[in-house]
């Protein structure tokens, strides 16, 4: 996995094998989108689509987001997309571990 996905690389150590396998099978664009949500946790639908196109150069963010929702990596709220509970919990564990060191 590319060093472009810094947060994604770090969080893998805090996830179960099944989730790690799902993430490892993602395409580069799908990993970009997941990295975006690891950086932002929760984002309004329109903002996410605009930023992913403009700043991350993702061609079809809506389709990728839908796939990540179906895989259980992202949740859809009312007018927003959120990092899934599993990833939020792993992210918190990672942050707490880094605070201890």
DSSP file (Angstrom, degrees, kcal/mol; ACC not computed):
  #  RESIDUE AA STRUCTURE BP1 BP2  ACC     N-H-->O    O-->H-N    N-H-->O    O-->H-N    TCO  KAPPA ALPHA  PHI   PSI    X-CA   Y-CA   Z-CA
    1    1 A X              0   0    0      0, 0.0    23,-0.0     0, 0.0    27,-0.0   0.000 360.0 360.0 360.0 139.1    0.0    0.0    0.0
    2    2 A X    >   -     0   0    0      1,-0.1     3,-1.7     2,-0.0     7,-0.2  -0.204 360.0-121.6 -65.5 150.8    1.3    3.4   -0.9
    3    3 A X  T 3  S+     0   0    0      1,-0.3     3,-0.5     2,-0.1    -1,-0.1   0.605 105.4  82.7 -68.8  -9.8    2.6    5.9    1.6
    4    4 A X  T 3  S+     0   0    0      1,-0.3     2,-0.7     2,-0.1    -1,-0.3   0.747  84.1  61.2 -61.1 -24.0   -0.1    8.2    0.3
    5    5 A X    <>  +     0   0    0     -3,-1.7     4,-2.6     1,-0.2    -1,-0.3  -0.469  64.9 152.8-104.3  59.4   -2.4    6.3    2.7
    6    6 A X  H  > S+     0   0    0     -2,-0.7     4,-1.8    -3,-0.5    -1,-0.2   0.909  73.4  41.0 -58.5 -49.7   -0.7    7.1    6.0
    7    7 A X  H  > S+     0   0    0     -3,-0.2     4,-2.3     1,-0.2    -1,-0.2   0.904 114.2  53.2 -68.5 -40.6   -3.7    6.9    8.3
    8    8 A X  H  > S+     0   0    0      1,-0.2     4,-1.0     2,-0.2    -2,-0.2   0.906 108.7  49.9 -61.1 -42.5   -5.0    3.8    6.5
    9    9 A X  H  < S+     0   0    0     -4,-2.6     4,-0.4     1,-0.2     3,-0.3   0.902 112.6  47.3 -62.1 -41.6   -1.6    2.1    7.0
   10   10 A X  H >< S+     0   0    0     -4,-1.8     3,-0.9     1,-0.2    -2,-0.2   0.876 108.2  53.6 -69.0 -38.4   -1.5    2.9   10.7
   11   11 A X  H >< S+     0   0    0     -4,-2.3     3,-2.1     1,-0.2     4,-0.2   0.714  87.0  81.0 -74.7 -19.4   -5.1    1.8   11.5
   12   12 A X  G >< S+     0   0    0     -4,-1.0     3,-1.3    -3,-0.3    -1,-0.2   0.830  85.2  61.0 -56.2 -32.8   -4.6   -1.7   10.0
   13   13 A X  G <  S+     0   0    0     -3,-0.9    -1,-0.3    -4,-0.4    -2,-0.2   0.649 104.4  49.4 -68.4 -14.5   -2.9   -2.8   13.2
   14   14 A X  G <  S+     0   0    0     -3,-2.1     2,-0.3    -4,-0.2    -1,-0.2   0.283  97.8  86.4-108.2   8.3   -6.0   -2.1   15.2
   15   15 A X  S <  S-     0   0    0     -3,-1.3     2,-0.1    -4,-0.2    72,-0.0  -0.736  80.2-104.6-110.8 157.1   -8.6   -3.9   13.0
   16   16 A X     >  -     0   0    0     -2,-0.3     4,-2.2     1,-0.1     3,-0.3  -0.362  39.0-105.0 -73.3 160.4   -9.8   -7.4   12.9
   17   17 A X  H  > S+     0   0    0      1,-0.2     4,-2.6     2,-0.2     5,-0.2   0.858 117.9  55.5 -56.1 -41.5   -8.5   -9.7   10.1
   18   18 A X  H  > S+     0   0    0      1,-0.2     4,-2.0     2,-0.2    -1,-0.2   0.915 110.2  44.7 -61.4 -44.4  -11.8   -9.6    8.1
   19   19 A X  H  > S+     0   0    0     -3,-0.3     4,-2.3     2,-0.2    -1,-0.2   0.897 112.2  52.3 -68.5 -39.9  -11.8   -5.8    7.9
   20   20 A X  H  X S+     0   0    0     -4,-2.2     4,-2.7     1,-0.2    -2,-0.2   0.917 108.6  51.2 -60.8 -43.2   -8.1   -5.7    7.0
   21   21 A X  H  X S+     0   0    0     -4,-2.6     4,-1.2     2,-0.2    -1,-0.2   0.908 109.1  50.8 -61.1 -42.4   -8.8   -8.2    4.2
   22   22 A X  H  < S+     0   0    0     -4,-2.0     3,-0.5     1,-0.2     4,-0.3   0.934 112.6  46.4 -59.2 -46.7  -11.6   -5.9    2.9
   23   23 A X  H >< S+     0   0    0     -4,-2.3     3,-1.5     1,-0.2    -2,-0.2   0.897 108.1  55.4 -65.9 -41.4   -9.3   -2.9    2.9
   24   24 A X  H 3< S+     0   0    0     -4,-2.7    -1,-0.2     1,-0.3    -2,-0.2   0.767 104.5  55.3 -63.9 -24.7   -6.5   -4.7    1.2
   25   25 A X  T 3< S+     0   0    0     -4,-1.2    -1,-0.3    -3,-0.5    -2,-0.2   0.514  85.7 110.2 -85.5  -5.3   -8.8   -5.7   -1.7
   26   26 A X  S <  S-     0   0    0     -3,-1.5     2,-0.0    -4,-0.3    -3,-0.0  -0.353  70.8-116.9 -71.5 149.8   -9.8   -2.0   -2.4
   27   27 A X     >  -     0   0    0      1,-0.1     4,-2.3    -2,-0.1     5,-0.2  -0.276  34.2 -99.6 -73.3 169.9   -8.6   -0.3   -5.5
   28   28 A X  H  > S+     0   0    0      1,-0.2     4,-2.0     2,-0.2     5,-0.1   0.907 125.2  48.9 -59.7 -43.2   -6.4    2.8   -5.2
   29   29 A X  H  > S+     0   0    0      2,-0.2     4,-2.0     1,-0.2    -1,-0.2   0.898 110.1  51.1 -65.7 -39.5   -9.3    5.2   -5.7
   30   30 A X  H  > S+     0   0    0      1,-0.2     4,-2.3     2,-0.2    -1,-0.2   0.890 109.5  50.7 -64.3 -38.4  -11.4    3.3   -3.1
   31   31 A X  H  X S+     0   0    0     -4,-2.3     4,-2.8     2,-0.2    -1,-0.2   0.868 106.4  55.7 -66.4 -36.2   -8.4    3.6   -0.7
   32   32 A X  H  X S+     0   0    0     -4,-2.0     4,-2.2     2,-0.2    -2,-0.2   0.931 109.4  46.4 -58.7 -46.0   -8.3    7.4   -1.4
   33   33 A X  H  X S+     0   0    0     -4,-2.0     4,-1.9     2,-0.2    -2,-0.2   0.917 113.0  48.3 -65.4 -43.5  -11.9    7.7   -0.4
   34   34 A X  H  X S+     0   0    0     -4,-2.3     4,-2.0     1,-0.2    -1,-0.2   0.907 110.3  51.8 -64.2 -40.9  -11.4    5.6    2.7
   35   35 A X  H  X S+     0   0    0     -4,-2.8     4,-1.8     1,-0.2    -1,-0.2   0.902 106.4  55.7 -60.0 -41.3   -8.3    7.7    3.7
   36   36 A X  H  X S+     0   0    0     -4,-2.2     4,-1.6     1,-0.2    -1,-0.2   0.918 109.4  45.5 -56.4 -45.8  -10.5   10.8    3.2
   37   37 A X  H  X S+     0   0    0     -4,-1.9     4,-2.8     1,-0.2    46,-0.2   0.799 108.1  56.3 -73.3 -27.8  -13.0    9.5    5.7
   38   38 A X  H  < S+     0   0    0     -4,-2.0    -1,-0.2     1,-0.2    -2,-0.2   0.850 112.3  43.9 -67.0 -32.7  -10.3    8.5    8.1
   39   39 A X  H  < S+     0   0    0     -4,-1.8    -2,-0.2    -5,-0.2    -1,-0.2   0.789 128.5  26.9 -78.5 -29.2   -9.1   12.1    8.0
   40   40 A X  H  < S-     0   0    0     -4,-1.6     2,-3.3    -5,-0.2    -2,-0.2   0.575  76.8-164.6-115.1 -13.1  -12.6   13.7    8.3
   41   41 A X  S  < S+     0   0    0     -4,-2.8    42,-2.9    -5,-0.2     2,-0.4  -0.233  76.2  24.0  60.3 -58.0  -14.7   11.0   10.2
   42   42 A X  E    S+A   82   0A   0     -2,-3.3     2,-0.4    40,-0.2    40,-0.2  -0.991  71.5 170.7-141.4 128.5  -18.1   12.6    9.2
   43   43 A X  E     -A   81   0A   0     38,-2.7    38,-3.1    -2,-0.4    -2,-0.0  -0.995  37.7-103.6-141.1 141.4  -18.8   14.8    6.2
   44   44 A X  E  >  -A   80   0A   0     -2,-0.4     4,-2.8    36,-0.3    36,-0.3  -0.305  37.5-116.3 -58.6 146.7  -21.9   16.2    4.5
   45   45 A X  H  > S+     0   0    0     34,-2.1     4,-2.2     1,-0.2     5,-0.2   0.925 112.1  42.9 -53.5 -52.7  -22.8   14.4    1.3
   46   46 A X  H  > S+     0   0    0     33,-0.3     4,-2.4     1,-0.2    -1,-0.2   0.898 114.6  49.7 -66.0 -40.7  -22.3   17.3   -1.0
   47   47 A X  H  > S+     0   0    0      2,-0.2     4,-3.0     1,-0.2     5,-0.3   0.931 110.6  50.8 -63.1 -45.4  -19.1   18.5    0.6
   48   48 A X  H  X S+     0   0    0     -4,-2.8     4,-2.6     1,-0.2     5,-0.2   0.932 111.5  47.1 -58.5 -47.6  -17.6   14.9    0.4
   49   49 A X  H  X S+     0   0    0     -4,-2.2     4,-1.7    -5,-0.2    -1,-0.2   0.920 115.3  45.9 -62.4 -44.3  -18.5   14.5   -3.3
   50   50 A X  H  X S+     0   0    0     -4,-2.4     4,-3.0     2,-0.2     5,-0.3   0.937 115.3  45.4 -64.3 -47.6  -17.0   18.0   -4.1
   51   51 A X  H  X>S+     0   0    0     -4,-3.0     4,-2.5     1,-0.2     5,-1.3   0.897 110.8  52.7 -66.6 -39.9  -13.8   17.5   -2.1
   52   52 A X  H  <5S+     0   0    0     -4,-2.6     6,-2.6    -5,-0.3     4,-0.2   0.882 116.0  41.1 -63.9 -36.6  -13.2   14.0   -3.4
   53   53 A X  H  <5S+     0   0    0     -4,-1.7     4,-0.5     4,-0.2    -2,-0.2   0.938 123.7  36.4 -72.9 -47.8  -13.5   15.2   -7.0
   54   54 A X  H  <5S+     0   0    0     -4,-3.0    -3,-0.2    -5,-0.2    -2,-0.2   0.931 131.4  21.5 -76.0 -47.6  -11.6   18.4   -6.6
   55   55 A X  T  <5S+     0   0    0     -4,-2.5    -3,-0.2    -5,-0.3    -1,-0.1   0.790 131.8  35.9 -96.6 -30.9   -8.8   17.6   -4.1
   56   56 A X  S   <S-     0   0    0     -5,-1.3    -3,-0.2    -4,-0.2    -4,-0.1   0.493  95.1-132.1-102.7  -5.8   -8.5   13.8   -4.3
   57   57 A X        +     0   0    0     -4,-0.5     2,-0.6    -6,-0.3    -4,-0.2   0.863  43.2 165.4  56.7  40.3   -9.1   13.5   -8.1
   58   58 A X    >   -     0   0    0     -6,-2.6     3,-0.5     1,-0.2    -1,-0.2  -0.789  27.9-153.1 -87.3 124.3  -11.7   10.7   -7.6
   59   59 A X  T 3  S+     0   0    0     -2,-0.6     2,-0.3     1,-0.2    -1,-0.2   0.914  84.3  14.1 -67.0 -46.4  -13.6   10.3  -10.8
   60   60 A X  T 3>  +     0   0    0      1,-0.1     4,-1.7    -8,-0.1     3,-0.5  -0.612  67.3 166.1-132.8  72.5  -16.9    8.8   -9.5
   61   61 A X  H <> S+     0   0    0     -3,-0.5     4,-3.1    -2,-0.3     5,-0.2   0.834  73.8  60.9 -61.3 -33.7  -16.9    9.3   -5.7
   62   62 A X  H  > S+     0   0    0      1,-0.2     4,-2.2     2,-0.2    -1,-0.2   0.916 106.8  45.2 -60.6 -43.9  -20.6    8.5   -5.3
   63   63 A X  H  > S+     0   0    0     -3,-0.5     4,-2.1     2,-0.2    -1,-0.2   0.903 115.0  47.8 -66.4 -41.9  -20.2    5.0   -6.7
   64   64 A X  H  X S+     0   0    0     -4,-1.7     4,-2.5     2,-0.2    -2,-0.2   0.921 111.0  50.5 -66.6 -43.3  -17.1    4.4   -4.6
   65   65 A X  H  X S+     0   0    0     -4,-3.1     4,-2.3     1,-0.2    -1,-0.2   0.917 109.0  52.5 -59.6 -43.1  -18.9    5.7   -1.4
   66   66 A X  H  X S+     0   0    0     -4,-2.2     4,-2.5    -5,-0.2    -1,-0.2   0.912 109.9  48.7 -59.1 -43.6  -21.8    3.4   -2.2
   67   67 A X  H  X S+     0   0    0     -4,-2.1     4,-1.7     1,-0.2    -2,-0.2   0.919 111.0  49.5 -63.4 -43.8  -19.4    0.4   -2.5
   68   68 A X  H  <>S+     0   0    0     -4,-2.5     5,-2.7     2,-0.2     6,-1.2   0.842 110.5  51.2 -66.1 -32.8  -17.7    1.3    0.8
   69   69 A X  H ><5S+     0   0    0     -4,-2.3     3,-1.4     4,-0.2    -2,-0.2   0.939 109.2  50.2 -65.2 -47.6  -21.1    1.6    2.5
   70   70 A X  H 3<5S+     0   0    0     -4,-2.5    -2,-0.2     1,-0.3    -1,-0.2   0.814 109.9  51.5 -61.0 -30.2  -22.1   -1.9    1.2
   71   71 A X  T 3<5S-     0   0    0     -4,-1.7    -1,-0.3    -5,-0.2    -2,-0.2   0.556 116.2-115.9 -83.2  -8.6  -18.8   -3.2    2.6
   72   72 A X  T < 5S+     0   0    0     -3,-1.4    14,-0.3    -4,-0.4    -3,-0.2   0.680  87.0 111.9  83.1  18.2  -19.5   -1.7    6.0
   73   73 A X  S   <S+     0   0    0     -5,-2.7    11,-2.1     1,-0.2     2,-0.3   0.702  80.2  30.3 -95.1 -23.4  -16.6    0.7    5.9
   74   74 A X  E    S-B   83   0A   0     -6,-1.2     2,-0.3     9,-0.2    -2,-0.3  -0.972  72.1-147.8-132.4 147.4  -18.6    3.9    5.7
   75   75 A X  E     -B   82   0A   0      7,-3.3     7,-3.0    -2,-0.3     2,-0.6  -0.858  12.0-134.5-111.9 151.2  -22.1    4.6    7.1
   76   76 A X  E     +B   81   0A   0     -2,-0.3     5,-0.2     5,-0.2     2,-0.1  -0.931  28.1 176.9-106.6 123.7  -24.7    6.9    5.5
   77   77 A X        -     0   0    0      3,-2.8     2,-1.1    -2,-0.6     3,-0.3  -0.205  51.0 -56.1-102.4-161.9  -26.4    9.3    7.9
   78   78 A X  S    S-     0   0    0      1,-0.2     3,-0.1    -2,-0.1    -1,-0.1  -0.718 122.3 -20.6 -83.1 100.5  -29.0   12.0    7.3
   79   79 A X  S    S+     0   0    0     -2,-1.1   -34,-2.1     1,-0.2     2,-0.3   0.617 129.4  74.9  77.1  13.3  -27.3   14.2    4.7
   80   80 A X  E     -A   44   0A   0    -36,-0.3    -3,-2.8    -3,-0.3     2,-0.4  -0.968  68.0-131.8-149.6 164.4  -23.8   13.0    5.6
   81   81 A X  E     -AB  43  76A   0    -38,-3.1   -38,-2.7    -2,-0.3     2,-0.3  -0.948  27.1-167.2-116.5 143.0  -21.4   10.1    5.3
   82   82 A X  E     -AB  42  75A   0     -7,-3.0    -7,-3.3    -2,-0.4   -40,-0.2  -0.947  29.9-103.4-130.9 148.7  -19.6    8.7    8.4
   83   83 A X  E     - B   0  74A   0    -42,-2.9    -9,-0.2    -2,-0.3   -10,-0.1  -0.492  56.8 -98.4 -61.7 139.0  -16.7    6.5    9.0
   84   84 A X     >  -     0   0    0    -11,-2.1     4,-2.7    -2,-0.1     5,-0.2  -0.150  27.4-111.2 -62.8 158.8  -18.1    3.1   10.2
   85   85 A X  H  > S+     0   0    0      1,-0.2     4,-2.7     2,-0.2     5,-0.2   0.891 117.3  54.9 -57.2 -43.1  -18.3    2.3   13.8
   86   86 A X  H  > S+     0   0    0    -14,-0.3     4,-2.0     1,-0.2    -1,-0.2   0.919 112.5  42.5 -58.6 -45.2  -15.6   -0.5   13.5
   87   87 A X  H  > S+     0   0    0      2,-0.2     4,-2.5     1,-0.2    -2,-0.2   0.865 112.2  53.7 -72.7 -35.8  -13.2    2.0   11.9
   88   88 A X  H  X S+     0   0    0     -4,-2.7     4,-2.3     2,-0.2    -2,-0.2   0.922 110.4  47.6 -62.4 -43.0  -14.1    4.8   14.4
   89   89 A X  H  X S+     0   0    0     -4,-2.7     4,-2.3     2,-0.2    -2,-0.2   0.910 113.2  47.4 -65.1 -42.1  -13.3    2.4   17.3
   90   90 A X  H  X S+     0   0    0     -4,-2.0     4,-2.4    -5,-0.2    -1,-0.2   0.896 111.0  52.4 -64.8 -39.5  -10.1    1.3   15.8
   91   91 A X  H  X S+     0   0    0     -4,-2.5     4,-2.4     2,-0.2    -2,-0.2   0.900 109.4  49.2 -62.1 -42.1   -9.1    4.9   15.1
   92   92 A X  H  X S+     0   0    0     -4,-2.3     4,-2.8     2,-0.2     5,-0.2   0.922 110.2  50.4 -64.2 -44.9   -9.8    5.8   18.8
   93   93 A X  H  X S+     0   0    0     -4,-2.3     4,-2.3     1,-0.2    -2,-0.2   0.909 111.0  50.3 -57.9 -42.5   -7.7    2.8   20.0
   94   94 A X  H  X S+     0   0    0     -4,-2.4     4,-2.1     2,-0.2    -2,-0.2   0.920 111.6  47.1 -63.1 -44.9   -4.9    4.0   17.7
   95   95 A X  H  X S+     0   0    0     -4,-2.4     4,-1.8     1,-0.2    -2,-0.2   0.915 112.1  49.7 -64.5 -43.2   -5.1    7.6   19.0
   96   96 A X  H  X S+     0   0    0     -4,-2.8     4,-1.4     1,-0.2    -1,-0.2   0.895 110.1  51.3 -63.4 -39.6   -5.1    6.5   22.6
   97   97 A X  H  X S+     0   0    0     -4,-2.3     4,-0.9    -5,-0.2    -1,-0.2   0.906 110.2  48.9 -62.8 -42.2   -2.1    4.2   22.0
   98   98 A X  H  < S+     0   0    0     -4,-2.1    -1,-0.2     1,-0.2    -2,-0.2   0.811 107.1  55.9 -69.5 -28.8   -0.2    7.1   20.4
   99   99 A X  H  < S+     0   0    0     -4,-1.8    -1,-0.2     1,-0.2    -2,-0.2   0.818 103.6  55.3 -70.7 -30.0   -1.1    9.4   23.4
  100  100 A X  H  <        0   0    0     -4,-1.4    -1,-0.2     1,-0.2    -2,-0.2   0.767 360.0 360.0 -73.0 -25.9    0.4    6.9   25.8
  101  101 A X     <        0   0    0     -4,-0.9    -1,-0.2    -3,-0.2    -2,-0.2   0.454 360.0 360.0 -91.4 360.0    3.8    6.9   24.0
